[in-house]
Amino acid sequence: MTARRALRALAVAENVLMFALLAGTVAVILGQVLFRYALQQPLSWSNEVATDLLVYVAFVGFAIGVRDNAHVALHLFERRIGARSRRWLRVGELLVLGAVLACIGLGGAMYLWEQRDVMSPVGIPLWAAFLPLPLGAVLGLVHLIVEIVGLLRGEEVRGIADGEMVSA
C-alpha cells in the first residue's frame, strides 16, 4: 500500500468515525428527549454519554481540521514574502501546532493511564472519556508530519482527503 493510499484510507476512516460519533450523539440526545418527555422515564446515562461523544467529536474534528488545513495559520505576512520564506514560515507554524498537539496527547495519555481503573458514576470507564485526547493528537500529528515533509520537499500539501497537491 502506497503512502498516498494509506493517507486516503486514514481520511476515509476519520470521516466515517466522525459520522458515527455525530450520529451517536444525535441518537443519544433524541433518546433522552423521548424517554424523558414521552415515556416519563429519563435515562441515567445519556447526559454523560452525549458529553463524552462530543469530546470525541471535538478532538477527532481537530485532527480532521489539521488534515484539511483548516487549522489556525499566520497569513499576515505571507503575501509580502517570497515562496521560500513562506514555506519556512509555514513549517514554523506547523512545528508550534505540533508542540501543542504533543502536549495535549501526552497529557491526555498520562491522565488516561492514571484513571484506567476508575469508573464514572454511571459505569463508564474514565479511560474511555479521556481517550479522544491522545487519539486526536496522534491523528493530528500524522497529518502535520505529512504536511511538513511535503513542504520540505518543495510541495504545499492541501486537503489530503481530496488528494490535492499544489507546488509552492
MODELLER restraints for C-alpha pairs under 7 A, 6 or more apart:
rsr = mdl.restraints
at = mdl.atoms
rsr.add(forms.Gaussian(group=physical.xy_distance, feature=features.Distance(at['CA:7:A'], at['CA:160:A']), mean=6.96, stdev=0.5))
rsr.add(forms.Gaussian(group=physical.xy_distance, feature=features.Distance(at['CA:8:A'], at['CA:160:A']), mean=6.93, stdev=0.5))
rsr.add(forms.Gaussian(group=physical.xy_distance, feature=features.Distance(at['CA:8:A'], at['CA:161:A']), mean=5.57, stdev=0.5))
rsr.add(forms.Gaussian(group=physical.xy_distance, feature=features.Distance(at['CA:11:A'], at['CA:161:A']), mean=5.38, stdev=0.5))
rsr.add(forms.Gaussian(group=physical.xy_distance, feature=features.Distance(at['CA:18:A'], at['CA:57:A']), mean=6.39, stdev=0.5))
rsr.add(forms.Gaussian(group=physical.xy_distance, feature=features.Distance(at['CA:18:A'], at['CA:60:A']), mean=6.97, stdev=0.5))
rsr.add(forms.Gaussian(group=physical.xy_distance, feature=features.Distance(at['CA:21:A'], at['CA:53:A']), mean=6.12, stdev=0.5))
rsr.add(forms.Gaussian(group=physical.xy_distance, feature=features.Distance(at['CA:21:A'], at['CA:57:A']), mean=6.30, stdev=0.5))
rsr.add(forms.Gaussian(group=physical.xy_distance, feature=features.Distance(at['CA:22:A'], at['CA:57:A']), mean=6.96, stdev=0.5))
rsr.add(forms.Gaussian(group=physical.xy_distance, feature=features.Distance(at['CA:25:A'], at['CA:50:A']), mean=5.32, stdev=0.5))
rsr.add(forms.Gaussian(group=physical.xy_distance, feature=features.Distance(at['CA:25:A'], at['CA:53:A']), mean=5.99, stdev=0.5))
rsr.add(forms.Gaussian(group=physical.xy_distance, feature=features.Distance(at['CA:28:A'], at['CA:46:A']), mean=6.02, stdev=0.5))
rsr.add(forms.Gaussian(group=physical.xy_distance, feature=features.Distance(at['CA:28:A'], at['CA:50:A']), mean=6.23, stdev=0.5))
rsr.add(forms.Gaussian(group=physical.xy_distance, feature=features.Distance(at['CA:29:A'], at['CA:46:A']), mean=6.98, stdev=0.5))
rsr.add(forms.Gaussian(group=physical.xy_distance, feature=features.Distance(at['CA:29:A'], at['CA:50:A']), mean=6.70, stdev=0.5))
rsr.add(forms.Gaussian(group=physical.xy_distance, feature=features.Distance(at['CA:32:A'], at['CA:42:A']), mean=6.35, stdev=0.5))
rsr.add(forms.Gaussian(group=physical.xy_distance, feature=features.Distance(at['CA:32:A'], at['CA:43:A']), mean=6.02, stdev=0.5))
rsr.add(forms.Gaussian(group=physical.xy_distance, feature=features.Distance(at['CA:32:A'], at['CA:46:A']), mean=6.17, stdev=0.5))
rsr.add(forms.Gaussian(group=physical.xy_distance, feature=features.Distance(at['CA:35:A'], at['CA:41:A']), mean=5.25, stdev=0.5))
rsr.add(forms.Gaussian(group=physical.xy_distance, feature=features.Distance(at['CA:35:A'], at['CA:42:A']), mean=5.18, stdev=0.5))
rsr.add(forms.Gaussian(group=physical.xy_distance, feature=features.Distance(at['CA:35:A'], at['CA:43:A']), mean=6.65, stdev=0.5))
rsr.add(forms.Gaussian(group=physical.xy_distance, feature=features.Distance(at['CA:36:A'], at['CA:42:A']), mean=4.14, stdev=0.5))
rsr.add(forms.Gaussian(group=physical.xy_distance, feature=features.Distance(at['CA:45:A'], at['CA:122:A']), mean=5.86, stdev=0.5))
rsr.add(forms.Gaussian(group=physical.xy_distance, feature=features.Distance(at['CA:52:A'], at['CA:129:A']), mean=5.67, stdev=0.5))
rsr.add(forms.Gaussian(group=physical.xy_distance, feature=features.Distance(at['CA:55:A'], at['CA:132:A']), mean=6.87, stdev=0.5))
rsr.add(forms.Gaussian(group=physical.xy_distance, feature=features.Distance(at['CA:56:A'], at['CA:132:A']), mean=5.10, stdev=0.5))
rsr.add(forms.Gaussian(group=physical.xy_distance, feature=features.Distance(at['CA:59:A'], at['CA:132:A']), mean=5.87, stdev=0.5))
rsr.add(forms.Gaussian(group=physical.xy_distance, feature=features.Distance(at['CA:59:A'], at['CA:133:A']), mean=6.31, stdev=0.5))
rsr.add(forms.Gaussian(group=physical.xy_distance, feature=features.Distance(at['CA:59:A'], at['CA:136:A']), mean=4.73, stdev=0.5))
rsr.add(forms.Gaussian(group=physical.xy_distance, feature=features.Distance(at['CA:60:A'], at['CA:136:A']), mean=4.88, stdev=0.5))
rsr.add(forms.Gaussian(group=physical.xy_distance, feature=features.Distance(at['CA:62:A'], at['CA:136:A']), mean=6.78, stdev=0.5))
rsr.add(forms.Gaussian(group=physical.xy_distance, feature=features.Distance(at['CA:63:A'], at['CA:136:A']), mean=5.51, stdev=0.5))
rsr.add(forms.Gaussian(group=physical.xy_distance, feature=features.Distance(at['CA:63:A'], at['CA:137:A']), mean=6.92, stdev=0.5))
rsr.add(forms.Gaussian(group=physical.xy_distance, feature=features.Distance(at['CA:63:A'], at['CA:139:A']), mean=5.55, stdev=0.5))
rsr.add(forms.Gaussian(group=physical.xy_distance, feature=features.Distance(at['CA:63:A'], at['CA:140:A']), mean=4.10, stdev=0.5))
rsr.add(forms.Gaussian(group=physical.xy_distance, feature=features.Distance(at['CA:65:A'], at['CA:71:A']), mean=5.54, stdev=0.5))
rsr.add(forms.Gaussian(group=physical.xy_distance, feature=features.Distance(at['CA:66:A'], at['CA:140:A']), mean=5.81, stdev=0.5))
rsr.add(forms.Gaussian(group=physical.xy_distance, feature=features.Distance(at['CA:66:A'], at['CA:143:A']), mean=6.38, stdev=0.5))
rsr.add(forms.Gaussian(group=physical.xy_distance, feature=features.Distance(at['CA:66:A'], at['CA:144:A']), mean=6.66, stdev=0.5))
rsr.add(forms.Gaussian(group=physical.xy_distance, feature=features.Distance(at['CA:67:A'], at['CA:140:A']), mean=6.99, stdev=0.5))
rsr.add(forms.Gaussian(group=physical.xy_distance, feature=features.Distance(at['CA:67:A'], at['CA:143:A']), mean=5.17, stdev=0.5))
rsr.add(forms.Gaussian(group=physical.xy_distance, feature=features.Distance(at['CA:67:A'], at['CA:159:A']), mean=6.25, stdev=0.5))
rsr.add(forms.Gaussian(group=physical.xy_distance, feature=features.Distance(at['CA:67:A'], at['CA:160:A']), mean=6.24, stdev=0.5))
rsr.add(forms.Gaussian(group=physical.xy_distance, feature=features.Distance(at['CA:68:A'], at['CA:158:A']), mean=6.36, stdev=0.5))
rsr.add(forms.Gaussian(group=physical.xy_distance, feature=features.Distance(at['CA:68:A'], at['CA:159:A']), mean=4.32, stdev=0.5))
rsr.add(forms.Gaussian(group=physical.xy_distance, feature=features.Distance(at['CA:68:A'], at['CA:160:A']), mean=6.55, stdev=0.5))
rsr.add(forms.Gaussian(group=physical.xy_distance, feature=features.Distance(at['CA:69:A'], at['CA:158:A']), mean=6.31, stdev=0.5))
rsr.add(forms.Gaussian(group=physical.xy_distance, feature=features.Distance(at['CA:69:A'], at['CA:159:A']), mean=6.55, stdev=0.5))
rsr.add(forms.Gaussian(group=physical.xy_distance, feature=features.Distance(at['CA:73:A'], at['CA:93:A']), mean=6.63, stdev=0.5))
rsr.add(forms.Gaussian(group=physical.xy_distance, feature=features.Distance(at['CA:78:A'], at['CA:86:A']), mean=5.78, stdev=0.5))
rsr.add(forms.Gaussian(group=physical.xy_distance, feature=features.Distance(at['CA:83:A'], at['CA:168:A']), mean=6.36, stdev=0.5))
rsr.add(forms.Gaussian(group=physical.xy_distance, feature=features.Distance(at['CA:87:A'], at['CA:151:A']), mean=6.37, stdev=0.5))
rsr.add(forms.Gaussian(group=physical.xy_distance, feature=features.Distance(at['CA:91:A'], at['CA:148:A']), mean=6.03, stdev=0.5))
rsr.add(forms.Gaussian(group=physical.xy_distance, feature=features.Distance(at['CA:94:A'], at['CA:144:A']), mean=6.68, stdev=0.5))
rsr.add(forms.Gaussian(group=physical.xy_distance, feature=features.Distance(at['CA:98:A'], at['CA:141:A']), mean=6.26, stdev=0.5))
rsr.add(forms.Gaussian(group=physical.xy_distance, feature=features.Distance(at['CA:98:A'], at['CA:144:A']), mean=6.90, stdev=0.5))
rsr.add(forms.Gaussian(group=physical.xy_distance, feature=features.Distance(at['CA:101:A'], at['CA:137:A']), mean=5.09, stdev=0.5))
rsr.add(forms.Gaussian(group=physical.xy_distance, feature=features.Distance(at['CA:101:A'], at['CA:141:A']), mean=6.78, stdev=0.5))
rsr.add(forms.Gaussian(group=physical.xy_distance, feature=features.Distance(at['CA:102:A'], at['CA:137:A']), mean=6.54, stdev=0.5))
rsr.add(forms.Gaussian(group=physical.xy_distance, feature=features.Distance(at['CA:104:A'], at['CA:133:A']), mean=6.39, stdev=0.5))
rsr.add(forms.Gaussian(group=physical.xy_distance, feature=features.Distance(at['CA:104:A'], at['CA:134:A']), mean=6.93, stdev=0.5))
rsr.add(forms.Gaussian(group=physical.xy_distance, feature=features.Distance(at['CA:104:A'], at['CA:137:A']), mean=6.53, stdev=0.5))
rsr.add(forms.Gaussian(group=physical.xy_distance, feature=features.Distance(at['CA:105:A'], at['CA:133:A']), mean=5.55, stdev=0.5))
rsr.add(forms.Gaussian(group=physical.xy_distance, feature=features.Distance(at['CA:105:A'], at['CA:134:A']), mean=3.94, stdev=0.5))
rsr.add(forms.Gaussian(group=physical.xy_distance, feature=features.Distance(at['CA:105:A'], at['CA:137:A']), mean=4.91, stdev=0.5))
rsr.add(forms.Gaussian(group=physical.xy_distance, feature=features.Distance(at['CA:105:A'], at['CA:138:A']), mean=6.84, stdev=0.5))
rsr.add(forms.Gaussian(group=physical.xy_distance, feature=features.Distance(at['CA:106:A'], at['CA:134:A']), mean=6.68, stdev=0.5))
rsr.add(forms.Gaussian(group=physical.xy_distance, feature=features.Distance(at['CA:108:A'], at['CA:130:A']), mean=6.33, stdev=0.5))
rsr.add(forms.Gaussian(group=physical.xy_distance, feature=features.Distance(at['CA:108:A'], at['CA:133:A']), mean=5.10, stdev=0.5))
rsr.add(forms.Gaussian(group=physical.xy_distance, feature=features.Distance(at['CA:108:A'], at['CA:134:A']), mean=5.50, stdev=0.5))
rsr.add(forms.Gaussian(group=physical.xy_distance, feature=features.Distance(at['CA:109:A'], at['CA:134:A']), mean=5.59, stdev=0.5))
rsr.add(forms.Gaussian(group=physical.xy_distance, feature=features.Distance(at['CA:112:A'], at['CA:127:A']), mean=4.83, stdev=0.5))
rsr.add(forms.Gaussian(group=physical.xy_distance, feature=features.Distance(at['CA:112:A'], at['CA:130:A']), mean=5.53, stdev=0.5))
rsr.add(forms.Gaussian(group=physical.xy_distance, feature=features.Distance(at['CA:112:A'], at['CA:131:A']), mean=6.64, stdev=0.5))
rsr.add(forms.Gaussian(group=physical.xy_distance, feature=features.Distance(at['CA:115:A'], at['CA:126:A']), mean=5.95, stdev=0.5))
rsr.add(forms.Gaussian(group=physical.xy_distance, feature=features.Distance(at['CA:115:A'], at['CA:127:A']), mean=5.81, stdev=0.5))
rsr.add(forms.Gaussian(group=physical.xy_distance, feature=features.Distance(at['CA:116:A'], at['CA:126:A']), mean=6.59, stdev=0.5))
rsr.add(forms.Gaussian(group=physical.xy_distance, feature=features.Distance(at['CA:116:A'], at['CA:127:A']), mean=5.07, stdev=0.5))
rsr.add(forms.Gaussian(group=physical.xy_distance, feature=features.Distance(at['CA:118:A'], at['CA:125:A']), mean=6.01, stdev=0.5))
rsr.add(forms.Gaussian(group=physical.xy_distance, feature=features.Distance(at['CA:118:A'], at['CA:126:A']), mean=5.79, stdev=0.5))
rsr.add(forms.Gaussian(group=physical.xy_distance, feature=features.Distance(at['CA:119:A'], at['CA:125:A']), mean=4.34, stdev=0.5))
rsr.add(forms.Gaussian(group=physical.xy_distance, feature=features.Distance(at['CA:119:A'], at['CA:126:A']), mean=5.51, stdev=0.5))
rsr.add(forms.Gaussian(group=physical.xy_distance, feature=features.Distance(at['CA:120:A'], at['CA:126:A']), mean=6.11, stdev=0.5))
rsr.add(forms.Gaussian(group=physical.xy_distance, feature=features.Distance(at['CA:147:A'], at['CA:157:A']), mean=5.38, stdev=0.5))
rsr.add(forms.Gaussian(group=physical.xy_distance, feature=features.Distance(at['CA:150:A'], at['CA:156:A']), mean=6.12, stdev=0.5))
rsr.add(forms.Gaussian(group=physical.xy_distance, feature=features.Distance(at['CA:150:A'], at['CA:157:A']), mean=5.99, stdev=0.5))
rsr.add(forms.Gaussian(group=physical.xy_distance, feature=features.Distance(at['CA:154:A'], at['CA:167:A']), mean=6.75, stdev=0.5))
rsr.add(forms.Gaussian(group=physical.xy_distance, feature=features.Distance(at['CA:154:A'], at['CA:168:A']), mean=6.45, stdev=0.5))
rsr.add(forms.Gaussian(group=physical.xy_distance, feature=features.Distance(at['CA:155:A'], at['CA:166:A']), mean=6.38, stdev=0.5))
rsr.add(forms.Gaussian(group=physical.xy_distance, feature=features.Distance(at['CA:155:A'], at['CA:167:A']), mean=4.57, stdev=0.5))
rsr.add(forms.Gaussian(group=physical.xy_distance, feature=features.Distance(at['CA:155:A'], at['CA:168:A']), mean=5.56, stdev=0.5))
rsr.add(forms.Gaussian(group=physical.xy_distance, feature=features.Distance(at['CA:156:A'], at['CA:165:A']), mean=6.43, stdev=0.5))
rsr.add(forms.Gaussian(group=physical.xy_distance, feature=features.Distance(at['CA:156:A'], at['CA:166:A']), mean=5.47, stdev=0.5))
rsr.add(forms.Gaussian(group=physical.xy_distance, feature=features.Distance(at['CA:156:A'], at['CA:167:A']), mean=5.42, stdev=0.5))
rsr.add(forms.Gaussian(group=physical.xy_distance, feature=features.Distance(at['CA:156:A'], at['CA:168:A']), mean=5.38, stdev=0.5))
rsr.add(forms.Gaussian(group=physical.xy_distance, feature=features.Distance(at['CA:157:A'], at['CA:165:A']), mean=5.39, stdev=0.5))
rsr.add(forms.Gaussian(group=physical.xy_distance, feature=features.Distance(at['CA:157:A'], at['CA:166:A']), mean=6.60, stdev=0.5))
rsr.add(forms.Gaussian(group=physical.xy_distance, feature=features.Distance(at['CA:158:A'], at['CA:164:A']), mean=5.74, stdev=0.5))
rsr.add(forms.Gaussian(group=physical.xy_distance, feature=features.Distance(at['CA:158:A'], at['CA:165:A']), mean=6.06, stdev=0.5))
